[in-house]
Amino acid sequence: MFKKIIKKLKENKGEFYIDFSLSLFIIFIIIGFVLELYPIYAKKNDLNTFANEIARTVGIYGQVGAEVEQRIETLKKSLNVDPIIEYDKNKVNLDEEFTVTVSEAYTVDLGSFFTYKINLKSKASGIGEVYWK
């Protein structure tokens, strides 16, 4: 492959320089686009982590209480997110399934000419580990 490129560079026609510069321009645009979209992936990953941690905490304590609220505040600070949290059940009995849904609006800013708002949503489920009489 490198031999073909070197052979093309040694030619005197000059069309290779146009093809090469256009290809390089397209590659840079693609790289720039990927780098602009990476924060969306990172934010979605943070929301997944947040939902899983909250589901685990609710499962351990069996209810949405002070311990869960304390864990939420800790996660908000460490993950730098402020999502809307929804529970399908506030009190979970032993071996009972529940779901935690977190969502957050994220603004995509592609340069100075395009902004778009995306709603990111993550769900996590768990099983209660506390027996309530």
C-alpha positions in Angstrom: 0.0 0.0 0.0 2.8 2.4 0.9 4.5 1.5 -2.4 1.4 2.6 -4.3 1.4 5.9 -2.4 5.1 6.6 -3.0 4.7 5.6 -6.7 1.8 8.1 -7.0 3.8 10.8 -5.3 6.6 10.4 -7.9 4.3 10.8 -10.8 4.3 14.2 -12.4 0.6 14.4 -13.2 -0.6 16.1 -10.0 -4.0 14.6 -9.8 -2.9 12.5 -6.9 -2.4 15.7 -4.8 -6.0 16.7 -5.4 -7.3 13.2 -4.5 -5.1 13.0 -1.5 -6.0 16.5 -0.1 -9.7 15.7 -0.7 -9.4 12.4 1.1 -7.5 14.0 4.0 -10.2 16.6 4.3 -13.0 14.0 4.4 -11.1 12.0 7.0 -10.7 15.1 9.2 -14.4 15.8 9.0 -15.2 12.3 10.0 -12.8 12.4 13.0 -14.2 15.8 14.0 -17.8 14.4 13.9 -16.8 11.4 16.0 -15.1 13.6 18.6 -18.2 15.8 18.8 -20.5 12.8 19.4 -18.3 11.1 22.1 -19.7 13.2 25.0 -23.2 11.7 24.2 -21.8 8.2 24.7 -20.0 9.3 27.9 -23.2 10.9 29.3 -25.2 7.8 28.5 -22.6 5.6 30.2 -22.8 7.8 33.3 -26.6 7.5 33.3 -26.4 3.7 33.1 -23.9 3.6 36.0 -26.2 5.9 38.0 -29.3 3.8 37.4 -27.5 0.5 38.2 -26.1 2.0 41.5 -29.5 3.3 42.6 -31.2 0.0 41.7 -28.5 -1.9 43.8 -29.0 0.5 46.7 -32.8 0.2 46.6 -32.5 -3.6 46.5 -30.2 -3.7 49.5 -32.3 -1.4 51.7 -35.7 -2.6 50.3 -37.2 0.9 50.0 -36.6 4.4 48.7 -35.5 6.1 51.9 -32.7 8.3 53.4 -30.0 5.8 52.4 -31.0 5.9 48.8 -31.3 9.7 48.8 -27.8 10.0 50.3 -26.4 7.6 47.6 -28.2 9.7 44.9 -26.5 12.9 46.2 -23.1 11.2 46.2 -23.6 9.9 42.6 -24.8 13.3 41.4 -21.5 14.9 42.6 -19.2 12.1 41.4 -20.7 11.5 38.0 -21.7 15.1 37.3 -25.3 14.3 36.4 -28.7 15.6 37.6 -31.3 13.2 36.2 -35.0 12.7 36.8 -35.4 9.5 38.8 -38.6 7.3 38.6 -39.3 4.2 40.6 -42.0 1.7 39.8 -42.2 0.8 43.5 -41.1 2.7 46.6 -41.0 -0.4 48.9 -39.7 -3.7 47.7 -40.2 -7.0 49.4 -37.8 -10.0 49.4 -37.3 -11.4 45.8 -39.7 -8.8 44.3 -38.5 -7.2 41.1 -38.5 -3.4 40.6 -37.3 -0.9 38.0 -35.4 2.4 38.3 -35.6 4.8 35.4 -33.3 7.8 35.1 -33.5 10.4 32.4 -31.7 13.6 31.6 -31.8 16.2 28.7 -28.5 16.6 27.0 -27.7 19.4 24.5 -25.6 18.5 21.5 -23.6 21.5 20.2 -21.9 20.8 16.9 -19.9 23.9 16.4 -21.7 27.2 16.4 -24.3 26.4 13.8 -26.1 23.3 15.1 -27.6 22.6 18.6 -30.0 19.7 19.3 -31.5 18.6 22.5 -31.6 14.8 23.2 -33.4 13.0 26.1 -31.2 10.2 27.4 -32.9 7.5 29.4 -31.5 4.5 31.3 -33.3 1.7 33.1 -32.0 -0.7 35.7 -33.9 -3.5 37.4 -33.2 -5.2 40.7 -34.6 -7.6 43.2 -35.5 -6.7 46.8 -33.2 -8.2 49.5 -35.2 -7.2 52.6 -38.2 -9.1 54.0 -41.0 -6.8 55.1 -43.8 -8.2 57.3 
